[in-house]
Amino acid sequence: MQQVHHFPITAVWPGAPYPRGATWDGEGVNFALFSEHAEKVELCLFDPTGQHEVQRIVLREQTDLIWHCYLPEARPGLLYGYRVHGPYDPQRGHRFNPNKLLIDPYARDIAGPLDWSDAHFGYRVGAGDDVPDTRDNARQMPKCRVTDPAFSWGDDRSPNIPFHEMVIYELHVRGFTIEHPDVPPALRGTYAGLATAPVIAHLKRLGVTSVELMPTHSFVDDRHLVDQGKRNYWGYNSIGYFAPDQRYSASRSPKEFKTMVKTLHSAGIEVILDVVYNHTAEGHHLGPTLSFKGIDNSVYYRLQADNPRFYRDYTGCGNTLNLEHPRVLQLVMDSLRYWVQEMHVDGFRFDLAASLGREQHAVNHFGAFFDILHQDPVLSRVKLIAEPWDLGEGGYQVGNFPLGWAEWNDRYRDCMRAFWRGDGGKIGEFATRITGSSDLYARNGRRPYASVNFITAHDGFTLRDLVSYDKKHNESNGEDNRDGTDNNLSWNCGMEGESSDPEILALRARQKRNLLATLLLSQGVPMLLAGDEMGRSQRGNNNAYCQDNPISWVNWQLSAEDRELLDFVGRLIRLRHRHPVFRRRNFFQGRPIRGTGIKDIHWIKPDGSEMSDAEWSRDYARSLGVFLSGDALGEVDRHGLNIQDNNFIVLFNAHAERIDFVLPILCAGCAWQVELDTHYHAGLEPDGAYAGGESYPLEGRTLTLLRQCVAEAPDESRR
């Protein structure tokens, strides 16, 4: 419960430089703020409405460039901000302006919206950034709020899903539940909504192990979007690295986030945060002054060495955080530890992660950021997933991250899309990608699960749009359809956009099943985009970052086809969980294992013979089969016992025509049971068992999975 504060606060003690931020210790509150070049720091206290500044306290104590004080009369709920005095000299990289109220970089809670006006800019708008602006912006600024960290975690613990067993589900907190009919209206679009029974039931039914939440750190809606009646829906515009964004909170309390995590953990589901430590919402030299820029611009940001007025922009968002400075690097590490230790999250996906490793100019995977993570007793034990690129020179780093990291594998995405739309010359790379991308990850000792495989993500087409549009349709973004990539590798199956043609609809449904089945049968960690399992569309928009409306929201009003697809995906994930051959911890060797005479993998031509080296490069080839040996996994369980599984064959046909595949004869009395066939609506083939040596009729643009069984007693349990 928030305390009522009585002003003025009369007792001001020296306090301590650590911990940073505003820390309630049960008796009072310690305030600590780092600024290397400040000349004076004022702590500003506000009434409960946040509209009236009622007291300013000068922080007279400074230890190692950290300004601090202790207020024994302060209590949780107190609203505050900072004013920092120093030189306003953009030519030297300094942008201090005490007329601007600033957000504490360590604030655990940020209350109230940002009400845009010219007063938020440190310079006089229209006069260039040489002239400081003297207007006070406090009334229109969000306020930091002192929090009480007490929370009843009980016996909460991380589900600690092994990487190779993960199935990641990327979702947007607001968009996932805002239209869910079974979530109470007051909780829709919130952390609490994500923790309701109907949502948990959907995740459990689907079988995902880990939810990856798009940014939940406090962020800012860009002014140009607000002026157009839009907002930064995705949230990749952070301003507070310790505070859950209040837009997603029904209770306006950080404890709601904790309750969500605890509830998901109770259901056995991990929580991974998409974090944006590469840039902030303050933009370039003409951006607003909201926090870091006014606290110590030349420290927190990477500036041009020959002209510190301007920023080094490796992110495409105007600025780049300066992790070369030890206090800025400490800020990031403190934030990460806070979310693990205080909020109990299970890991992180790092947006534009290459920028975090830049030292001087180049990306250095042996640099301070990676070294600190690897030796940290807390952070080295959680999931670390990189978006392994940024927009700077040498920024594409797929396959180059160190041991302990997994990566979004866009080469997997592009290859799967190209193969299934029928591009030639892809079967060689296709085979490499579905077996874990050993060309990218084996050379430095990483495993197949270093590859986070995906077909779609928040950035780009949804799965339904991938098979319904040849071109992007971003007109509603207000940028004349110039934004978003043109390299979608999509195919509309014969008609752009929505169609009522039964043949086109059937082909699109089959293509969705092909892509999903390939994803979930590939080695590595599969990631699904929320709603793809139910046919979600963004109407051809492949850059819906500013669309906080039904274009982006998950639609829970499902058609019969949507429900059929949902059942199909759930069955695929259950099959993956049951069979370790699809989630190996080691790369295939392609040779007999432990003297058994059985290869762990071999590739099959339609006549049943093994692929030769020359055949991998044939441009016309758009079909192949692969034998996966469960008998020769060569892996052990946690007790050291050999893991055994069934033998499987997966057949892929991206041709438009049917191809008859001769099935191998592995032993007398053995047959092949059809587990799924994407040619059929439910993915089930009517007459399920085929003897070795028989031909399987693999229809055009179809994937089939067959499991070895005993011919006399084919497995009928799946029916």
C-alpha positions, 0 to 999 in steps of 0.5 A: 500500500502506498504511504501518505507523505507529509511535506516538507521532508526535514531530515536529509542524511548522507546516505550511501552510493550503493545500491543505485536508484531509490531503495526502501530499506524498511526505515527510509529511502536511499537515493543514488545517481551516477553522473561523472560531469554534473556540477549539482544534482537536485532530487525533486519530490512530488505530490501523489498526483505527480503534477506538483513539485513540492520539494527539492533536495540538493544531493550534497554527498558524492562518492566515486561520482555517485550523488546520494542522500538518505531520507528517513521520512520517505516511504514507498509510493513517493514520486520523484525525479532529478534535475542535473546541473552542468555545462550545456555544450553540445560541441563537447557532448554535454547536454545538461539542462536543470529545467528538465525533470529526468527519470532515474535510470534505476527507477523500479517504477515509472508512473504516468504518461509522457505528455509530448510538448516542445518543453521535453527538448533540452534545446529551443526547438526551431533554433538548433540544438546550440540554444538551451530551452528554459521551460520546465517540463515536469508537469508533463513528465512521468515520475519515478516511484519508490517501491516496496520490493516485498512479495510472497514468492513462496516456493517459486522456482524456474522451470529450468527447461533444458535448451534442447527441450524448449519451444519458444512462443513470442508474444506481445503482452497487450496484443495477446489478450486484448481481445480474448473473450474469456479474460475479464475485460479489466485484465485484458492486455495486461500482465494479469491477463496473461496469468489468467486460467484461459490463457494458461490453458491455451499455452499448455494445450499448445505445449510451448515451454517458454514465453518470450515477451516483447519489450516490457521495460518502460518505453516511450511512444515516439512524438511523430507517432503520437501526432499521427494518432499512433504509438510505438506498439512493439515497445523497442524504445526503452527509457527505464530498464528496471521498471515494468511498463505500466501500460500493461499493468491493471494494478499499476504495480510492479507486483503484478508482473511478479504475480504473472511470472509466478503463475506461469512458473506454476504452470511449468512455463518459463518467462524470457524478456526481449530487452533493448539495451542497445539504444534509448528513447532519447534519439539523436542530437535533436531528440528529447531530454528525458533521462540519460541525456540530461544526467550525463550525455557524454558518458551514457551514449557513444558519440562521434569522436571527431564531433561529440555533438553527434551520436554513433548510431549502430541501431537505426534509432538515433543513438547507441548506449555506451557500454564501453563506460564501466558505469553504463555497463554496470547499469545493464548488468544490474538491470539484468540481475534485477530481473532475474533475482527480484522478478524471477525471469528465466532469460533474455532475448537481446535486441540488436545484440551485436551493438552490445559487443562493440568496442571502439568500432568493431564487434568484439565477442571477447569484450567486457560485455560478454566476459562479465556475463559469462563469469557472473554467478547469476546471469551465466545460468539463465537463457541468453538469446541474441538477435545477432546483428545490428545496423553498423558496419560488420554488424551481421554476426550470425553464428559468431556469438560465444559459448553459452549463447543461442541466436535467432537464426535468420538464415534458417527462416530465409531458407525455409521460406525459399524452399517451400515457395519452390525456389530451386537450388536450396536442398543443400542448405535446407538439409543443413538448416533442419539438422541444426546449422552445424556450419554456423554453430559447430566450429566453436563447440556450440550445440544444435540448440544454439540455433533458435529456428523461426519462420516468422517473428514480430518483425515481418509477415505472420504465417498466414500473410506469408502464404497470402501476399507476395508484397508488403501492404504497410499503407496504414503505417503512414509512410507510403509503404516505404517501410518494412522489408521487401525481401519477404520470400513469400508466395500468395499461392495465386492471388494477392490477399484474402481469397474465397477460391477453394483451391487457393485456400487449400494450398495456403493451408497446406503451406502453413502446415508444411512450414510449421511441421518443418520448424517443429521437426528441425534440430535446434530451438523452435520459436512460434509467433503468437497467433500463427497457430490460429491463422492470425493475419496483419492484412499484409502489413510486415512492419506493424510496429505502430499498430495498436489495433486489430491489425496487430492483436491476436484474434480469438474468434476462430474459424473451423480451419483455425481450430484445425490448425491449432490442433495440428500444431499442438499435435506436432509439439507433443510429437516433438516432446515425445521423441528425442530424435527431433531435439538432439543435443549433439550434431549428426555425424552421418556415420555408423554410431558405436559400431552398430552399422546404423548411421544416425542420419542419411539422405534419401532420393525418391528411388530409395537410394542415398543422395550422392554429393553431386545431387546436392547442387542440382538446381531442379531438385526440390524434394528429398527424404531424410532417415533419422535413427532413434536406435543410434542417437548416441546420447544419454539421459541424466542417469547416464543411460542410453536414450532410445527412440523410434526411427523416422523418415521425413519426406519433403516435396516442394514440387507442385507434382506428386513424387513416389518415394521408395521407402527403405527396408531396414529389417524383416517384418518392419514397416513405416507408419504415417505419423503425419502428412500435410497434404491432408487437412488434419495432417493424417494420412487415411491408410497409415502403414507401408512396407519397406520397399513400397512407394509412398505417394508424396503429393505436391507441396507436402511433408510426410513423417513416417515412423518405423514399426512392426508390419504385423501390428501397425500403431493405431493409437494416434487415431 
